[in-house]
Amino acid sequence: MQAHNEIKASARLVLWTLAWAATVALAKFGPRLLWDPPQQVASWAAVAVNLAVGIGWIVAFTGFLRALDELQRKIMQDALAVTLGVGWVVGFSYVVADAASLVARDVDIAVLPALMGVVFMIAFVVGKIRYR
Amino acid sequence: MKNRITDLRAERGWTQADLAQRAGVSRQTINAIETGRFDPSLPLAFRLAKLFDLRIEELFLDE
């Protein structure tokens, strides 16, 4: 029963993740590829849909965490804590360095979620190995 | 936290996977509890004690 619930919650999370990624792509590329930039209503609608799907993703992720076995949940929560910490610390270090004019060129904001993704994967694998 | 799960499980001829299925958790969780690397929640500790027909303090040793 536990495994069945985990599979259902995982499948739901995957679907919401794909939907969220699709709506990000729509909001990002839609103004250039699907409608002309002056059509702000369409652009705002795409952003609103992205936000709404994002809220659905958060709810799905919460359900996924609840469905997990308690050790798997601990591994996941530890990995999320490390990821949040690294994102927070690195993000603020960059802001401070940038404010002090120590950074030669602007860093693309997309680097931060990519960094957090890598950190999460490493922390998750370390947790899996630790409780193996 | 130390416990007697490995011995009691062996007495009954259960594998870690058998016990995991009966307790509604993953095999990895049972392994981590047996080796003392993970302390179960109170509800899971009660479930495990019930499966072995023992009280929690007879299954988990406070040292």
N, CA and C atoms of all chains as a GROMACS GRO file, in nm:
protein
  585
    1MET      N    1   0.084  -0.121   0.000
    1MET     CA    2   0.000   0.000   0.000
    1MET      C    3   0.087   0.126   0.000
    2GLN      N    4   0.193   0.121   0.086
    2GLN     CA    5   0.286   0.234   0.095
    2GLN      C    6   0.354   0.257  -0.040
    3ALA      N    7   0.402   0.147  -0.101
    3ALA     CA    8   0.471   0.159  -0.230
    3ALA      C    9   0.375   0.210  -0.336
    4HIS      N   10   0.250   0.164  -0.332
    4HIS     CA   11   0.149   0.207  -0.429
    4HIS      C   12   0.125   0.357  -0.417
    5ASN      N   13   0.113   0.404  -0.293
    5ASN     CA   14   0.094   0.548  -0.270
    5ASN      C   15   0.213   0.630  -0.320
    6GLU      N   16   0.335   0.576  -0.296
    6GLU     CA   17   0.456   0.645  -0.340
    6GLU      C   18   0.460   0.656  -0.492
    7ILE      N   19   0.423   0.546  -0.560
    7ILE     CA   20   0.425   0.546  -0.707
    7ILE      C   21   0.324   0.646  -0.760
    8LYS      N   22   0.204   0.648  -0.699
    8LYS     CA   23   0.100   0.742  -0.745
    8LYS      C   24   0.146   0.887  -0.725
    9ALA      N   25   0.202   0.914  -0.606
    9ALA     CA   26   0.247   1.050  -0.576
    9ALA      C   27   0.364   1.090  -0.667
   10SER      N   28   0.452   0.993  -0.697
   10SER     CA   29   0.567   1.022  -0.786
   10SER      C   30   0.517   1.054  -0.926
   11ALA      N   31   0.422   0.973  -0.975
   11ALA     CA   32   0.368   0.995  -1.110
   11ALA      C   33   0.301   1.132  -1.119
   12ARG      N   34   0.227   1.167  -1.013
   12ARG     CA   35   0.159   1.297  -1.010
   12ARG      C   36   0.263   1.410  -1.013
   13LEU      N   37   0.370   1.393  -0.936
   13LEU     CA   38   0.475   1.495  -0.931
   13LEU      C   39   0.543   1.510  -1.067
   14VAL      N   40   0.570   1.398  -1.134
   14VAL     CA   41   0.634   1.404  -1.266
   14VAL      C   42   0.544   1.481  -1.364
   15LEU      N   43   0.414   1.452  -1.361
   15LEU     CA   44   0.321   1.519  -1.452
   15LEU      C   45   0.317   1.670  -1.425
   16TRP      N   46   0.311   1.707  -1.298
   16TRP     CA   47   0.307   1.849  -1.263
   16TRP      C   48   0.438   1.918  -1.300
   17THR      N   49   0.551   1.846  -1.284
   17THR     CA   50   0.682   1.903  -1.320
   17THR      C   51   0.688   1.930  -1.470
   18LEU      N   52   0.641   1.832  -1.550
   18LEU     CA   53   0.641   1.850  -1.695
   18LEU      C   54   0.549   1.966  -1.735
   19ALA      N   55   0.433   1.972  -1.670
   19ALA     CA   56   0.339   2.080  -1.701
   19ALA      C   57   0.400   2.216  -1.666
   20TRP      N   58   0.467   2.222  -1.552
   20TRP     CA   59   0.530   2.348  -1.510
   20TRP      C   60   0.638   2.388  -1.610
   21ALA      N   61   0.723   2.292  -1.650
   21ALA     CA   62   0.830   2.322  -1.746
   21ALA      C   63   0.770   2.371  -1.879
   22ALA      N   64   0.659   2.309  -1.919
   22ALA     CA   65   0.594   2.350  -2.045
   22ALA      C   66   0.541   2.492  -2.035
   23THR      N   67   0.484   2.528  -1.918
   23THR     CA   68   0.429   2.664  -1.904
   23THR      C   69   0.540   2.768  -1.892
   24VAL      N   70   0.657   2.727  -1.836
   24VAL     CA   71   0.772   2.819  -1.833
   24VAL      C   72   0.817   2.846  -1.976
   25ALA      N   73   0.825   2.739  -2.056
   25ALA     CA   74   0.866   2.754  -2.196
   25ALA      C   75   0.767   2.843  -2.271
   26LEU      N   76   0.639   2.824  -2.243
   26LEU     CA   77   0.536   2.905  -2.310
   26LEU      C   78   0.552   3.053  -2.273
   27ALA      N   79   0.571   3.079  -2.142
   27ALA     CA   80   0.584   3.218  -2.098
   27ALA      C   81   0.714   3.282  -2.150
   28LYS      N   82   0.818   3.199  -2.163
   28LYS     CA   83   0.949   3.252  -2.207
   28LYS      C   84   0.954   3.274  -2.359
   29PHE      N   85   0.909   3.172  -2.433
   29PHE     CA   86   0.924   3.179  -2.579
   29PHE      C   87   0.798   3.223  -2.654
   30GLY      N   88   0.684   3.218  -2.583
   30GLY     CA   89   0.559   3.255  -2.648
   30GLY      C   90   0.561   3.394  -2.709
   31PRO      N   91   0.608   3.497  -2.632
   31PRO     CA   92   0.607   3.633  -2.687
   31PRO      C   93   0.688   3.646  -2.816
   32ARG      N   94   0.788   3.561  -2.834
   32ARG     CA   95   0.875   3.573  -2.952
   32ARG      C   96   0.826   3.483  -3.066
   33LEU      N   97   0.777   3.363  -3.029
   33LEU     CA   98   0.747   3.264  -3.132
   33LEU      C   99   0.597   3.250  -3.165
   34LEU      N  100   0.512   3.272  -3.065
   34LEU     CA  101   0.369   3.246  -3.087
   34LEU      C  102   0.285   3.372  -3.103
   35TRP      N  103   0.322   3.478  -3.037
   35TRP     CA  104   0.247   3.601  -3.054
   35TRP      C  105   0.346   3.719  -3.048
   36ASP      N  106   0.302   3.830  -3.101
   36ASP     CA  107   0.392   3.946  -3.108
   36ASP      C  108   0.409   4.007  -2.969
   37PRO      N  109   0.528   4.057  -2.939
   37PRO     CA  110   0.554   4.116  -2.807
   37PRO      C  111   0.452   4.219  -2.760
   38PRO      N  112   0.394   4.303  -2.852
   38PRO     CA  113   0.297   4.401  -2.801
   38PRO      C  114   0.172   4.340  -2.737
   39GLN      N  115   0.145   4.211  -2.766
   39GLN     CA  116   0.024   4.149  -2.710
   39GLN      C  117   0.049   4.112  -2.563
   40GLN      N  118   0.042   4.215  -2.478
   40GLN     CA  119   0.075   4.192  -2.337
   40GLN      C  120  -0.027   4.103  -2.266
   41VAL      N  121  -0.150   4.104  -2.315
   41VAL     CA  122  -0.253   4.020  -2.251
   41VAL      C  123  -0.214   3.873  -2.261
   42ALA      N  124  -0.167   3.832  -2.379
   42ALA     CA  125  -0.126   3.692  -2.398
   42ALA      C  126  -0.006   3.660  -2.310
   43SER      N  127   0.089   3.753  -2.302
   43SER     CA  128   0.208   3.730  -2.219
   43SER      C  129   0.172   3.719  -2.071
   44TRP      N  130   0.083   3.809  -2.026
   44TRP     CA  131   0.039   3.803  -1.886
   44TRP      C  132  -0.040   3.674  -1.858
   45ALA      N  133  -0.118   3.632  -1.956
   45ALA     CA  134  -0.196   3.507  -1.940
   45ALA      C  135  -0.100   3.388  -1.926
   46ALA      N  136   0.007   3.388  -2.007
   46ALA     CA  137   0.105   3.279  -2.000
   46ALA      C  138   0.174   3.277  -1.864
   47VAL      N  139   0.207   3.397  -1.812
   47VAL     CA  140   0.270   3.405  -1.680
   47VAL      C  141   0.173   3.358  -1.572
   48ALA      N  142   0.046   3.398  -1.585
   48ALA     CA  143  -0.056   3.357  -1.485
   48ALA      C  144  -0.074   3.206  -1.486
   49VAL      N  145  -0.077   3.146  -1.606
   49VAL     CA  146  -0.090   3.000  -1.615
   49VAL      C  147   0.031   2.933  -1.552
   50ASN      N  148   0.150   2.988  -1.578
   50ASN     CA  149   0.272   2.933  -1.520
   50ASN      C  150   0.267   2.937  -1.367
   51LEU      N  151   0.220   3.050  -1.312
   51LEU     CA  152   0.209   3.062  -1.166
   51LEU      C  153   0.108   2.962  -1.110
   52ALA      N  154  -0.006   2.948  -1.178
   52ALA     CA  155  -0.110   2.856  -1.132
   52ALA      C  156  -0.060   2.712  -1.134
   53VAL      N  157   0.008   2.676  -1.242
   53VAL     CA  158   0.063   2.539  -1.250
   53VAL      C  159   0.174   2.521  -1.146
   54GLY      N  160   0.250   2.629  -1.121
   54GLY     CA  161   0.354   2.623  -1.018
   54GLY      C  162   0.296   2.594  -0.881
   55ILE      N  163   0.181   2.653  -0.851
   55ILE     CA  164   0.115   2.625  -0.723
   55ILE      C  165   0.072   2.478  -0.718
   56GLY      N  166   0.020   2.428  -0.831
   56GLY     CA  167  -0.016   2.286  -0.838
   56GLY      C  168   0.105   2.197  -0.817
   57TRP      N  169   0.220   2.238  -0.870
   57TRP     CA  170   0.345   2.161  -0.853
   57TRP      C  171   0.383   2.156  -0.704
   58ILE      N  172   0.370   2.271  -0.636
   58ILE     CA  173   0.404   2.275  -0.492
   58ILE      C  174   0.314   2.179  -0.414
   59VAL      N  175   0.185   2.182  -0.446
   59VAL     CA  176   0.090   2.091  -0.378
   59VAL      C  177   0.127   1.945  -0.407
   60ALA      N  178   0.162   1.916  -0.532
   60ALA     CA  179   0.199   1.779  -0.569
   60ALA      C  180   0.326   1.736  -0.497
   61PHE      N  181   0.422   1.830  -0.483
   61PHE     CA  182   0.547   1.796  -0.415
   61PHE      C  183   0.522   1.770  -0.267
   62THR      N  184   0.433   1.848  -0.207
   62THR     CA  185   0.398   1.826  -0.066
   62THR      C  186   0.334   1.687  -0.049
   63GLY      N  187   0.245   1.653  -0.142
   63GLY     CA  188   0.182   1.520  -0.138
   63GLY      C  189   0.284   1.409  -0.156
   64PHE      N  190   0.382   1.435  -0.243
   64PHE     CA  191   0.489   1.337  -0.267
   64PHE      C  192   0.568   1.314  -0.138
   65LEU      N  193   0.603   1.424  -0.068
   65LEU     CA  194   0.679   1.410   0.057
   65LEU      C  195   0.598   1.332   0.162
   66ARG      N  196   0.467   1.360   0.167
   66ARG     CA  197   0.383   1.292   0.266
   66ARG      C  198   0.371   1.142   0.235
   67ALA      N  199   0.373   1.108   0.106
   67ALA     CA  200   0.356   0.968   0.068
   67ALA      C  201   0.481   0.885   0.091
   68LEU      N  202   0.595   0.954   0.108
   68LEU     CA  203   0.720   0.880   0.122
   68LEU      C  204   0.728   0.807   0.255
   69ASP      N  205   0.800   0.700   0.253
   69ASP     CA  206   0.839   0.627   0.373
   69ASP      C  207   0.924   0.722   0.459
   70GLU      N  208   0.920   0.709   0.593
   70GLU     CA  209   0.980   0.812   0.677
   70GLU      C  210   1.131   0.829   0.659
   71LEU      N  211   1.204   0.723   0.627
   71LEU     CA  212   1.347   0.738   0.602
   71LEU      C  213   1.370   0.812   0.471
   72GLN      N  214   1.292   0.774   0.367
   72GLN     CA  215   1.306   0.842   0.237
   72GLN      C  216   1.274   0.991   0.253
   73ARG      N  217   1.172   1.020   0.338
   73ARG     CA  218   1.134   1.160   0.361
   73ARG      C  219   1.248   1.236   0.429
   74LYS      N  220   1.314   1.169   0.525
   74LYS     CA  221   1.426   1.234   0.594
   74LYS      C  222   1.539   1.262   0.496
   75ILE      N  223   1.571   1.165   0.410
   75ILE     CA  224   1.677   1.184   0.311
   75ILE      C  225   1.642   1.301   0.219
   76MET      N  226   1.516   1.304   0.176
   76MET     CA  227   1.471   1.411   0.086
   76MET      C  228   1.476   1.547   0.158
   77GLN      N  229   1.428   1.553   0.282
   77GLN     CA  230   1.426   1.679   0.356
   77GLN      C  231   1.568   1.728   0.386
   78ASP      N  232   1.659   1.636   0.417
   78ASP     CA  233   1.798   1.676   0.440
   78ASP      C  234   1.858   1.735   0.313
   79ALA      N  235   1.831   1.669   0.200
   79ALA     CA  236   1.883   1.717   0.071
   79ALA      C  237   1.824   1.855   0.038
   80LEU      N  238   1.695   1.872   0.066
   80LEU     CA  239   1.630   2.001   0.040
   80LEU      C  240   1.689   2.110   0.130
   81ALA      N  241   1.718   2.075   0.256
   81ALA     CA  242   1.775   2.173   0.349
   81ALA      C  243   1.913   2.218   0.301
   82VAL      N  244   1.995   2.123   0.258
   82VAL     CA  245   2.128   2.157   0.207
   82VAL      C  246   2.115   2.245   0.082
   83THR      N  247   2.020   2.208  -0.006
   83THR     CA  248   2.001   2.283  -0.130
   83THR      C  249   1.957   2.427  -0.101
   84LEU      N  250   1.862   2.441  -0.010
   84LEU     CA  251   1.814   2.575   0.026
   84LEU      C  252   1.928   2.657   0.086
   85GLY      N  253   2.004   2.592   0.176
   85GLY     CA  254   2.116   2.662   0.241
   85GLY      C  255   2.219   2.708   0.141
   86VAL      N  256   2.256   2.619   0.050
   86VAL     CA  257   2.358   2.655  -0.050
   86VAL      C  258   2.305   2.766  -0.140
   87GLY      N  259   2.179   2.755  -0.184
   87GLY     CA  260   2.120   2.858  -0.269
   87GLY      C  261   2.117   2.992  -0.200
   88TRP      N  262   2.078   2.990  -0.073
   88TRP     CA  263   2.068   3.112   0.007
   88TRP      C  264   2.206   3.176   0.024
   89VAL      N  265   2.302   3.095   0.071
   89VAL     CA  266   2.437   3.146   0.101
   89VAL      C  267   2.507   3.194  -0.026
   90VAL      N  268   2.505   3.111  -0.130
   90VAL     CA  269   2.572   3.149  -0.255
   90VAL      C  270   2.503   3.271  -0.318
   91GLY      N  271   2.370   3.270  -0.313
   91GLY     CA  272   2.294   3.381  -0.369
   91GLY      C  273   2.329   3.513  -0.302
   92PHE      N  274   2.330   3.513  -0.168
   92PHE     CA  275   2.360   3.637  -0.097
   92PHE      C  276   2.507   3.676  -0.112
   93SER      N  277   2.596   3.577  -0.119
   93SER     CA  278   2.738   3.608  -0.142
   93SER      C  279   2.753   3.681  -0.274
   94TYR      N  280   2.679   3.633  -0.374
   94TYR     CA  281   2.687   3.697  -0.506
   94TYR      C  282   2.632   3.840  -0.499
   95VAL      N  283   2.518   3.857  -0.431
   95VAL     CA  284   2.458   3.991  -0.420
   95VAL      C  285   2.555   4.087  -0.352
   96VAL      N  286   2.618   4.041  -0.243
   96VAL     CA  287   2.712   4.126  -0.169
   96VAL      C  288   2.835   4.159  -0.254
   97ALA      N  289   2.886   4.055  -0.323
   97ALA     CA  290   3.004   4.076  -0.408
   97ALA      C  291   2.972   4.172  -0.522
   98ASP      N  292   2.850   4.156  -0.576
   98ASP     CA  293   2.809   4.243  -0.687
   98ASP      C  294   2.794   4.387  -0.638
   99ALA      N  295   2.734   4.404  -0.517
   99ALA     CA  296   2.715   4.539  -0.461
   99ALA      C  297   2.848   4.608  -0.434
  100ALA      N  298   2.950   4.526  -0.401
  100ALA     CA  299   3.083   4.583  -0.374
  100ALA      C  300   3.166   4.597  -0.501
  101SER      N  301   3.101   4.576  -0.615
  101SER     CA  302   3.168   4.586  -0.746
  101SER      C  303   3.286   4.491  -0.759
  102LEU      N  304   3.271   4.373  -0.698
  102LEU     CA  305   3.379   4.273  -0.706
  102LEU      C  306   3.358   4.178  -0.823
  103VAL      N  307   3.233   4.178  -0.877
  103VAL     CA  308   3.202   4.085  -0.985
  103VAL      C  309   3.217   4.158  -1.118
  104ALA      N  310   3.304   4.104  -1.203
  104ALA     CA  311   3.335   4.171  -1.329
  104ALA      C  312   3.215   4.173  -1.424
  105ARG      N  313   3.146   4.058  -1.434
  105ARG     CA  314   3.032   4.056  -1.527
  105ARG      C  315   2.911   3.992  -1.459
  106ASP      N  316   2.794   4.029  -1.508
  106ASP     CA  317   2.671   3.976  -1.449
  106ASP      C  318   2.657   3.826  -1.475
  107VAL      N  319   2.610   3.756  -1.374
  107VAL     CA  320   2.587   3.612  -1.387
  107VAL      C  321   2.440   3.592  -1.422
  108ASP      N  322   2.414   3.500  -1.515
  108ASP     CA  323   2.276   3.469  -1.554
  108ASP      C  324   2.204   3.408  -1.434
  109ILE      N  325   2.083   3.460  -1.404
  109ILE     CA  326   2.006   3.411  -1.290
  109ILE      C  327   1.975   3.262  -1.302
  110ALA      N  328   1.974   3.211  -1.426
  110ALA     CA  329   1.944   3.069  -1.449
  110ALA      C  330   2.052   2.978  -1.390
  111VAL      N  331   2.170   3.037  -1.359
  111VAL     CA  332   2.278   2.957  -1.300
  111VAL      C  333   2.237   2.908  -1.160
  112LEU      N  334   2.163   2.994  -1.087
  112LEU     CA  335   2.127   2.959  -0.949
  112LEU      C  336   2.040   2.833  -0.940
  113PRO      N  337   1.927   2.825  -1.012
  113PRO     CA  338   1.850   2.699  -1.005
  113PRO      C  339   1.928   2.579  -1.056
  114ALA      N  340   2.016   2.601  -1.156
  114ALA     CA  341   2.097   2.489  -1.206
  114ALA      C  342   2.192   2.441  -1.097
  115LEU      N  343   2.254   2.538  -1.026
  115LEU     CA  344   2.344   2.504  -0.916
  115LEU      C  345   2.267   2.428  -0.807
  116MET      N  346   2.148   2.480  -0.774
  116MET     CA  347   2.068   2.417  -0.669
  116MET      C  348   2.027   2.275  -0.710
  117GLY      N  349   2.001   2.256  -0.839
  117GLY     CA  350   1.965   2.122  -0.888
  117GLY      C  351   2.080   2.024  -0.870
  118VAL      N  352   2.200   2.070  -0.902
  118VAL     CA  353   2.318   1.983  -0.889
  118VAL      C  354   2.342   1.952  -0.741
  119VAL      N  355   2.333   2.056  -0.656
  119VAL     CA  356   2.355   2.038  -0.512
  119VAL      C  357   2.252   1.939  -0.456
  120PHE      N  358   2.126   1.954  -0.499
  120PHE     CA  359   2.021   1.864  -0.450
  120PHE      C  360   2.052   1.719  -0.488
  121MET      N  361   2.092   1.697  -0.613
  121MET     CA  362   2.120   1.560  -0.658
  121MET      C  363   2.234   1.500  -0.577
  122ILE      N  364   2.341   1.579  -0.554
  122ILE     CA  365   2.455   1.529  -0.477
  122ILE      C  366   2.412   1.497  -0.333
  123ALA      N  367   2.338   1.590  -0.271
  123ALA     CA  368   2.294   1.571  -0.132
  123ALA      C  369   2.201   1.450  -0.121
  124PHE      N  370   2.116   1.431  -0.222
  124PHE     CA  371   2.023   1.318  -0.221
  124PHE      C  372   2.099   1.186  -0.230
  125VAL      N  373   2.196   1.180  -0.320
  125VAL     CA  374   2.275   1.056  -0.338
  125VAL      C  375   2.356   1.028  -0.210
  126VAL      N  376   2.414   1.133  -0.150
  126VAL     CA  377   2.490   1.116  -0.026
  126VAL      C  378   2.398   1.060   0.084
  127GLY      N  379   2.276   1.112   0.092
  127GLY     CA  380   2.179   1.063   0.191
  127GLY      C  381   2.144   0.917   0.168
  128LYS      N  382   2.124   0.881   0.041
  128LYS     CA  383   2.093   0.742   0.007
  128LYS      C  384   2.206   0.649   0.048
  129ILE      N  385   2.330   0.695   0.024
  129ILE     CA  386   2.446   0.612   0.059
  129ILE      C  387   2.460   0.603   0.211
  130ARG      N  388   2.437   0.716   0.279
  130ARG     CA  389   2.453   0.717   0.425
  130ARG      C  390   2.359   0.618   0.495
  131TYR      N  391   2.237   0.606   0.445
  131TYR     CA  392   2.140   0.517   0.511
  131TYR      C  393   2.122   0.385   0.435
  132ARG      N  394   2.219   0.354   0.350
  132ARG     CA  395   2.211   0.236   0.266
  132ARG      C  396   2.198   0.110   0.351
  133MET      N  397   1.991   0.429   1.816
  133MET     CA  398   1.932   0.352   1.924
  133MET      C  399   1.945   0.202   1.893
  134LYS      N  400   1.992   0.125   1.993
  134LYS     CA  401   2.006  -0.020   1.969
  134LYS      C  402   1.869  -0.086   1.975
  135ASN      N  403   1.861  -0.201   1.910
  135ASN     CA  404   1.734  -0.274   1.911
  135ASN      C  405   1.758  -0.422   1.886
  136ARG      N  406   1.652  -0.501   1.903
  136ARG     CA  407   1.665  -0.646   1.887
  136ARG      C  408   1.599  -0.695   1.759
  137ILE      N  409   1.578  -0.606   1.666
  137ILE     CA  410   1.501  -0.642   1.546
  137ILE      C  411   1.568  -0.753   1.465
  138THR      N  412   1.699  -0.744   1.446
  138THR     CA  413   1.769  -0.844   1.363
  138THR      C  414   1.747  -0.985   1.418
  139ASP      N  415   1.767  -1.001   1.550
  139ASP     CA  416   1.751  -1.134   1.612
  139ASP      C  417   1.607  -1.183   1.603
  140LEU      N  418   1.515  -1.095   1.637
  140LEU     CA  419   1.373  -1.135   1.637
  140LEU      C  420   1.325  -1.168   1.495
  141ARG      N  421   1.374  -1.092   1.400
  141ARG     CA  422   1.337  -1.116   1.260
  141ARG      C  423   1.392  -1.253   1.216
  142ALA      N  424   1.516  -1.281   1.255
  142ALA     CA  425   1.577  -1.410   1.217
  142ALA      C  426   1.502  -1.526   1.280
  143GLU      N  427   1.458  -1.507   1.407
  143GLU     CA  428   1.382  -1.612   1.475
  143GLU      C  429   1.256  -1.650   1.398
  144ARG      N  430   1.196  -1.551   1.338
  144ARG     CA  431   1.071  -1.574   1.264
  144ARG      C  432   1.096  -1.611   1.118
  145GLY      N  433   1.221  -1.607   1.075
  145GLY     CA  434   1.253  -1.641   0.937
  145GLY      C  435   1.210  -1.535   0.837
  146TRP      N  436   1.201  -1.412   0.885
  146TRP     CA  437   1.160  -1.302   0.797
  146TRP      C  438   1.285  -1.236   0.738
  147THR      N  439   1.276  -1.198   0.614
  147THR     CA  440   1.382  -1.116   0.554
  147THR      C  441   1.352  -0.970   0.589
  148GLN      N  442   1.448  -0.883   0.559
  148GLN     CA  443   1.423  -0.739   0.581
  148GLN      C  444   1.306  -0.692   0.494
  149ALA      N  445   1.299  -0.748   0.374
  149ALA     CA  446   1.189  -0.710   0.284
  149ALA      C  447   1.054  -0.756   0.340
  150ASP      N  448   1.051  -0.877   0.401
  150ASP     CA  449   0.926  -0.927   0.462
  150ASP      C  450   0.880  -0.831   0.572
  151LEU      N  451   0.974  -0.796   0.660
  151LEU     CA  452   0.939  -0.708   0.771
  151LEU      C  453   0.898  -0.569   0.719
  152ALA      N  454   0.970  -0.523   0.617
  152ALA     CA  455   0.937  -0.392   0.560
  152ALA      C  456   0.794  -0.391   0.507
  153GLN      N  457   0.757  -0.498   0.440
  153GLN     CA  458   0.621  -0.505   0.383
  153GLN      C  459   0.517  -0.508   0.495
  154ARG      N  460   0.544  -0.586   0.600
  154ARG     CA  461   0.449  -0.594   0.712
  154ARG      C  462   0.437  -0.459   0.783
  155ALA      N  463   0.549  -0.386   0.792
  155ALA     CA  464   0.547  -0.258   0.865
  155ALA      C  465   0.506  -0.140   0.776
  156GLY      N  466   0.499  -0.165   0.645
  156GLY     CA  467   0.459  -0.057   0.553
  156GLY      C  468   0.567   0.046   0.529
  157VAL      N  469   0.695   0.000   0.532
  157VAL     CA  470   0.806   0.090   0.502
  157VAL      C  471   0.897   0.023   0.399
  158SER      N  472   1.004   0.093   0.362
  158SER     CA  473   1.097   0.036   0.263
  158SER      C  474   1.198  -0.057   0.333
  159ARG      N  475   1.258  -0.146   0.253
  159ARG     CA  476   1.360  -0.236   0.309
  159ARG      C  477   1.478  -0.154   0.362
  160GLN      N  478   1.508  -0.044   0.292
  160GLN     CA  479   1.619   0.042   0.334
  160GLN      C  480   1.594   0.097   0.474
  161THR      N  481   1.468   0.128   0.504
  161THR     CA  482   1.435   0.180   0.636
  161THR      C  483   1.460   0.074   0.744
  162ILE      N  484   1.416  -0.049   0.717
  162ILE     CA  485   1.439  -0.157   0.814
  162ILE      C  486   1.588  -0.176   0.836
  163ASN      N  487   1.665  -0.177   0.728
  163ASN     CA  488   1.810  -0.194   0.739
  163ASN      C  489   1.872  -0.082   0.821
  164ALA      N  490   1.830   0.042   0.795
  164ALA     CA  491   1.887   0.157   0.868
  164ALA      C  492   1.850   0.152   1.016
  165ILE      N  493   1.729   0.103   1.047
  165ILE     CA  494   1.689   0.091   1.188
  165ILE      C  495   1.769  -0.020   1.256
  166GLU      N  496   1.781  -0.132   1.189
  166GLU     CA  497   1.854  -0.246   1.248
  166GLU      C  498   1.998  -0.210   1.281
  167THR      N  499   2.060  -0.132   1.192
  167THR     CA  500   2.201  -0.097   1.212
  167THR      C  501   2.217   0.026   1.303
  168GLY      N  502   2.105   0.080   1.350
  168GLY     CA  503   2.110   0.192   1.444
  168GLY      C  504   2.141   0.325   1.380
  169ARG      N  505   2.134   0.332   1.247
  169ARG     CA  506   2.165   0.459   1.180
  169ARG      C  507   2.043   0.550   1.171
  170PHE      N  508   1.926   0.493   1.193
  170PHE     CA  509   1.803   0.572   1.183
  170PHE      C  510   1.708   0.530   1.294
  171ASP      N  511   1.660   0.629   1.369
  171ASP     CA  512   1.563   0.602   1.474
  171ASP      C  513   1.422   0.620   1.418
  172PRO      N  514   1.338   0.518   1.433
  172PRO     CA  515   1.203   0.529   1.376
  172PRO      C  516   1.117   0.628   1.454
  173SER      N  517   1.012   0.674   1.388
  173SER     CA  518   0.914   0.758   1.457
  173SER      C  519   0.840   0.671   1.559
  174LEU      N  520   0.770   0.737   1.651
  174LEU     CA  521   0.695   0.662   1.752
  174LEU      C  522   0.590   0.570   1.689
  175PRO      N  523   0.511   0.618   1.592
  175PRO     CA  524   0.413   0.527   1.530
  175PRO      C  525   0.477   0.404   1.466
  176LEU      N  526   0.592   0.422   1.399
  176LEU     CA  527   0.658   0.307   1.337
  176LEU      C  528   0.715   0.215   1.444
  177ALA      N  529   0.769   0.273   1.551
  177ALA     CA  530   0.822   0.190   1.660
  177ALA      C  531   0.709   0.105   1.721
  178PHE      N  532   0.592   0.165   1.738
  178PHE     CA  533   0.476   0.090   1.790
  178PHE      C  534   0.438  -0.022   1.694
  179ARG      N  535   0.438   0.009   1.563
  179ARG     CA  536   0.401  -0.092   1.463
  179ARG      C  537   0.498  -0.210   1.467
  180LEU      N  538   0.628  -0.178   1.477
  180LEU     CA  539   0.729  -0.285   1.480
  180LEU      C  540   0.714  -0.369   1.608
  181ALA      N  541   0.694  -0.301   1.720
  181ALA     CA  542   0.677  -0.374   1.846
  181ALA      C  543   0.556  -0.466   1.839
  182LYS      N  544   0.448  -0.416   1.778
  182LYS     CA  545   0.326  -0.496   1.766
  182LYS      C  546   0.350  -0.618   1.678
  183LEU      N  547   0.429  -0.601   1.571
  183LEU     CA  548   0.457  -0.713   1.481
  183LEU      C  549   0.533  -0.824   1.554
  184PHE      N  550   0.617  -0.785   1.650
  184PHE     CA  551   0.692  -0.886   1.726
  184PHE      C  552   0.623  -0.921   1.857
  185ASP      N  553   0.503  -0.866   1.877
  185ASP     CA  554   0.424  -0.893   1.997
  185ASP      C  555   0.503  -0.854   2.124
  186LEU      N  556   0.567  -0.739   2.119
  186LEU     CA  557   0.646  -0.691   2.233
  186LEU      C  558   0.608  -0.548   2.264
  187ARG      N  559   0.656  -0.499   2.379
  187ARG     CA  560   0.641  -0.357   2.408
  187ARG      C  561   0.761  -0.283   2.350
  188ILE      N  562   0.744  -0.153   2.324
  188ILE     CA  563   0.852  -0.076   2.260
  188ILE      C  564   0.984  -0.090   2.337
  189GLU      N  565   0.974  -0.080   2.472
  189GLU     CA  566   1.099  -0.083   2.550
  189GLU      C  567   1.164  -0.221   2.552
  190GLU      N  568   1.088  -0.322   2.507
  190GLU     CA  569   1.148  -0.456   2.495
  190GLU      C  570   1.217  -0.472   2.359
  191LEU      N  571   1.177  -0.390   2.263
  191LEU     CA  572   1.233  -0.398   2.128
  191LEU      C  573   1.350  -0.300   2.110
  192PHE      N  574   1.330  -0.178   2.161
  192PHE     CA  575   1.434  -0.075   2.149
  192PHE      C  576   1.500  -0.055   2.285
  193LEU      N  577   1.634  -0.054   2.284
  193LEU     CA  578   1.709  -0.048   2.409
  193LEU      C  579   1.764   0.093   2.429
  194ASP      N  580   1.727   0.152   2.543
  194ASP     CA  581   1.771   0.288   2.573
  194ASP      C  582   1.908   0.283   2.640
  195GLU      N  583   2.013   0.308   2.564
  195GLU     CA  584   2.150   0.300   2.618
  195GLU      C  585   2.224   0.432   2.596
   0.00000   0.00000   0.00000
